Amino acid sequence: MSDTELKITPLTGRIGAQIQDIHLSSTLNPRQINQVYQALLKYKVIFFRGQHHLTDEEQEKFAALFGTPVKHPTVPVAQDSNYIFELDSKYGGRADVWHTDVTFIDAYPKLSILRAIKIPAVGGDTTWANTASAYQELPQSLKLLADHLRAIHTNDFDYGGFRPNADQSVVERHEKLFASTRYETEHPVVRIHPETGEKTLVLGQFFKRFVGLTTRESAKIFEVFQERITKPENTVRWKWQEGDVIIWDNRATQHLAVDDYGDAHRIVRRVTLSGEVPVGTDGQKSITLLPKNLHDQELEQFKTQAILNA
């Protein structure tokens, strides 16, 4: 690839583009890094084929070109890595519910970089939705409602309820690792994207309820917005191949891994980059509710200790 051009092919009208003829590595020059990043901000999720050369270490180094890698708040990193979060279908790692990564903390990741290690022969696609265009398409009455709502997000949810056919051992593993430390955060439902200025909807799997509303009331309103986010014309679906790398703007998307591959084995590895505390349309920031009464430094130490304990 030359320094002056990227071969970019949009995949749908609202989200997603494939970038070809580029060898991802930590040695990309500043111009190349900027071109990739600007494409990400425009298309929300970008796709690369044929990156078999990337190792865990090189994936982490490549990710660091775009920000500061961070560990998952509760799940231990993959063996011999510093930041890799592994999703292995053998251990229940299917991510088959619409979500934005790690919204149960305040400054959730700004972007995620996912690499395909083991992919089923059939099935196992991933779908992304554009939460910025979803907001833009809302009628004015729903925009006004969303602008004034705040929502509580948590990692303490009924995993078995989402997957009623899951083995008990998988449910117990989830509770031990993923929910080993309980987090709750109050987010604005509409955040201002810190780089593009777009308004994006903050909802998804980790949503618990709207502030000031009952669980029953919250569920009804949640579905109105969530259905707008995930309607087909607002999404892009990718058929994985081993060696693929996908980067998405976690501040402007939700995603879902399609669970249609039975007992076939699927492994993907993710690095996430440190994000910003969301700011709503009224200028108010997100608020950490749990763990309680911790200063910023103490909270970061608490997250690290949770990982070590797990």
C-alpha positions in Angstrom: 0.0 0.0 0.0 1.3 3.5 -0.8 1.3 6.3 1.6 -1.2 8.3 -0.4 -4.1 5.9 -0.8 -6.2 3.2 0.9 -8.5 1.0 -1.0 -11.7 1.4 0.9 -15.0 -0.3 -0.2 -18.2 0.7 1.7 -20.2 -2.4 2.5 -23.6 -0.9 3.3 -25.3 2.5 3.1 -24.9 3.3 6.8 -22.1 1.3 8.3 -19.0 -0.7 7.5 -16.1 -0.6 5.0 -13.5 -3.1 3.9 -9.9 -1.9 3.6 -7.7 -3.9 1.2 -4.0 -4.1 0.3 -2.7 -3.2 3.7 -0.4 -5.2 6.0 -1.4 -4.3 9.6 1.5 -3.9 12.0 3.0 -1.7 14.6 5.3 -0.2 11.9 2.6 1.7 10.0 3.7 5.3 9.5 1.7 8.3 10.9 0.0 9.0 7.6 -1.2 5.4 7.3 -2.4 5.4 10.9 -4.4 8.5 10.3 -6.0 7.2 7.2 -7.1 4.0 8.9 -8.4 6.0 11.9 -10.3 8.5 9.8 -11.9 5.6 7.9 -12.9 4.1 11.2 -14.6 7.4 12.4 -16.5 7.6 9.1 -17.6 4.0 8.7 -17.8 3.0 12.4 -16.4 -0.5 11.7 -13.6 -1.5 9.2 -12.7 -4.9 8.0 -9.3 -6.4 7.0 -8.7 -9.8 5.4 -5.5 -11.9 5.4 -3.8 -10.6 8.5 -2.5 -14.1 9.4 0.9 -12.7 10.4 -0.4 -11.0 13.5 0.5 -12.6 16.8 -1.0 -11.7 20.2 2.0 -9.5 20.9 1.8 -7.7 17.5 -2.0 -7.2 17.8 -1.3 -5.4 21.1 1.4 -3.3 19.6 -0.7 -2.5 16.5 -3.6 -1.5 18.8 -1.4 0.9 20.8 -1.0 3.0 17.6 -4.5 4.2 18.2 -4.6 4.7 21.9 -3.9 3.1 25.3 -4.8 -0.7 25.5 -6.8 -1.6 28.6 -7.6 -4.9 30.3 -11.2 -6.1 30.8 -12.3 -5.0 34.3 -13.1 -8.5 35.5 -12.0 -11.2 33.1 -8.3 -12.3 33.2 -6.2 -11.7 30.0 -5.3 -14.6 27.7 -2.2 -16.5 28.7 1.1 -14.8 27.9 -0.6 -11.6 26.9 -0.9 -8.2 28.4 -4.3 -7.1 27.2 -5.9 -9.8 25.1 -9.5 -10.8 25.9 -10.2 -14.2 24.4 -13.7 -15.3 23.4 -13.7 -19.1 23.1 -17.0 -20.8 22.2 -15.9 -23.9 24.3 -16.2 -21.8 27.4 -19.4 -19.9 26.6 -17.7 -17.0 24.8 -20.3 -16.4 22.1 -21.3 -12.7 22.7 -24.7 -13.4 21.0 -26.6 -10.5 22.5 -26.6 -6.9 21.1 -24.1 -4.9 23.2 -21.5 -2.1 23.3 -18.4 -3.4 25.0 -18.0 -2.8 28.8 -20.6 -0.1 29.2 -21.0 -1.1 32.9 -18.0 1.2 33.7 -17.9 4.9 33.1 -15.0 5.4 30.6 -15.8 2.3 28.6 -13.4 1.5 25.6 -13.3 3.9 22.7 -12.6 1.1 20.2 -12.0 -2.6 19.9 -9.7 -4.6 17.6 -10.8 -8.2 17.1 -8.7 -10.9 15.4 -10.0 -14.3 14.1 -8.1 -17.3 15.4 -10.5 -20.2 14.8 -13.6 -19.9 12.7 -16.3 -22.4 11.9 -16.7 -23.7 8.4 -20.3 -22.4 8.4 -21.8 -19.7 10.6 -20.3 -17.6 13.3 -20.8 -14.2 11.6 -20.8 -11.0 13.5 -23.2 -8.1 12.9 -22.7 -4.4 13.9 -25.2 -1.6 14.2 -24.6 2.1 13.9 -25.9 4.0 17.0 -25.2 7.4 15.5 -27.4 6.9 12.4 -30.0 5.2 14.7 -30.3 8.5 16.7 -30.3 10.6 13.5 -33.2 8.6 12.1 -35.4 9.0 15.3 -38.5 11.2 15.0 -38.1 14.5 16.9 -40.3 13.3 19.8 -38.1 10.3 20.4 -34.9 12.4 20.1 -36.3 14.7 22.8 -37.1 11.7 25.1 -33.7 10.1 24.5 -31.9 13.4 25.2 -33.4 13.6 28.6 -33.0 10.0 29.7 -30.2 8.5 31.8 -29.7 4.7 32.2 -28.0 2.4 34.6 -25.7 -0.3 33.1 -24.4 -3.3 35.0 -22.4 -6.5 34.5 -24.6 -8.2 37.1 -27.3 -9.6 34.8 -29.1 -13.0 34.4 -26.7 -14.8 32.1 -28.8 -18.0 32.3 -31.8 -15.9 31.3 -30.1 -14.8 28.1 -29.0 -18.4 27.4 -31.5 -20.8 28.9 -29.8 -23.8 27.2 -26.4 -23.0 28.6 -24.6 -25.6 30.7 -24.7 -24.8 34.4 -20.8 -24.9 34.4 -20.8 -22.2 31.7 -23.2 -20.1 33.8 -21.1 -20.6 36.9 -17.9 -19.7 35.1 -19.6 -16.4 33.9 -20.6 -15.5 37.4 -17.2 -16.3 38.8 -15.2 -14.4 36.2 -17.3 -11.8 34.3 -19.4 -10.7 37.4 -16.7 -11.3 40.0 -16.9 -7.6 40.8 -20.2 -5.9 40.5 -20.2 -2.6 38.5 -23.0 -0.2 37.9 -22.7 3.1 36.0 -25.3 5.8 35.1 -24.8 6.9 31.5 -26.7 9.5 29.4 -28.7 7.6 26.9 -27.4 10.0 24.2 -23.7 10.8 24.4 -21.8 13.4 22.3 -19.0 11.6 20.3 -15.8 13.3 21.5 -14.2 13.3 18.0 -17.0 13.5 15.5 -19.6 15.5 17.5 -22.3 13.0 16.5 -25.0 12.0 19.0 -25.0 8.3 19.7 -27.3 6.0 21.7 -25.9 4.2 24.7 -27.9 1.1 25.3 -27.4 -2.7 24.7 -27.1 -5.8 26.8 -25.7 -4.2 29.9 -28.7 -1.9 30.3 -30.5 -2.4 33.6 -33.1 0.4 33.7 -33.7 4.1 33.1 -33.2 6.5 36.0 -36.5 7.4 37.7 -38.5 4.6 35.9 -39.5 1.1 37.0 -38.0 -2.0 35.5 -41.3 -2.7 33.7 -41.5 0.9 32.3 -37.8 0.8 31.4 -38.1 -2.5 29.4 -40.9 -1.1 27.2 -39.0 2.1 26.4 -35.7 0.2 25.9 -37.3 -1.9 23.2 -38.4 1.1 21.3 -34.9 2.5 21.0 -33.1 -0.9 20.7 -35.2 -1.9 17.8 -34.4 1.3 16.0 -30.7 0.6 16.6 -30.7 -2.9 15.3 -33.1 -2.8 12.3 -31.5 -4.4 9.3 -30.8 -1.2 7.2 -28.8 0.1 10.1 -26.4 -2.9 10.3 -23.6 -4.7 8.5 -22.9 -8.5 8.7 -19.4 -10.0 8.3 -18.6 -13.6 7.3 -15.3 -14.3 9.1 -12.2 -16.0 7.8 -9.3 -16.9 9.9 -6.8 -14.1 9.9 -9.4 -11.4 9.6 -9.1 -8.2 11.8 -12.0 -6.0 12.5 -11.9 -2.6 14.3 -15.0 -0.8 15.5 -15.7 2.5 17.2 -17.2 1.3 20.4 -18.7 4.8 21.1 -20.9 4.6 18.0 -21.8 0.9 17.6 -23.4 -2.2 19.0 -22.5 -5.7 17.9 -23.7 -9.3 18.1 -22.1 -12.6 17.3 -24.5 -14.9 15.5 -24.8 -18.1 17.4 -25.6 -20.5 14.5 -22.6 -22.8 14.5 -23.6 -25.4 17.1 -20.6 -27.2 18.6 -18.1 -26.0 16.1 -15.1 -24.2 17.6 -14.8 -20.4 17.4 -12.0 -18.3 18.9 -11.5 -14.6 18.5 -9.1 -12.3 20.4 -9.8 -8.7 21.3 -7.8 -5.7 22.4 -9.7 -2.6 23.6 -8.5 0.9 24.0 -9.1 3.3 26.9 -12.1 5.5 26.3 -13.5 8.8 27.6 -16.3 9.3 30.2 -19.4 10.0 28.1 -21.0 13.4 28.1 -24.7 13.9 27.5 -26.5 16.6 25.5 -26.9 18.5 28.7 -23.2 18.5 29.5 -23.5 16.0 32.3 -21.0 13.1 32.5 -21.6 9.4 33.3 -21.4 8.5 37.0 -19.9 5.4 38.7 -22.5 3.9 41.1 -20.7 0.7 42.1 -18.1 0.1 43.6 -19.1 2.9 46.0 -17.1 5.6 47.6 -13.8 5.1 45.7 -11.6 7.8 44.3 -10.4 7.4 40.7 -7.1 5.9 41.6 -8.7 3.5 44.2 -11.3 2.4 41.5 -8.5 1.6 39.0 -6.7 -0.4 41.7 -9.9 -2.2 42.6 -10.4 -3.2 38.9 -6.9 -4.5 38.7 -7.3 -6.5 42.0 -10.5 -8.0 40.7 -8.7 -9.3 37.6 -5.9 -10.8 39.9 -8.5 -12.4 42.2 -10.3 -14.0 39.2 
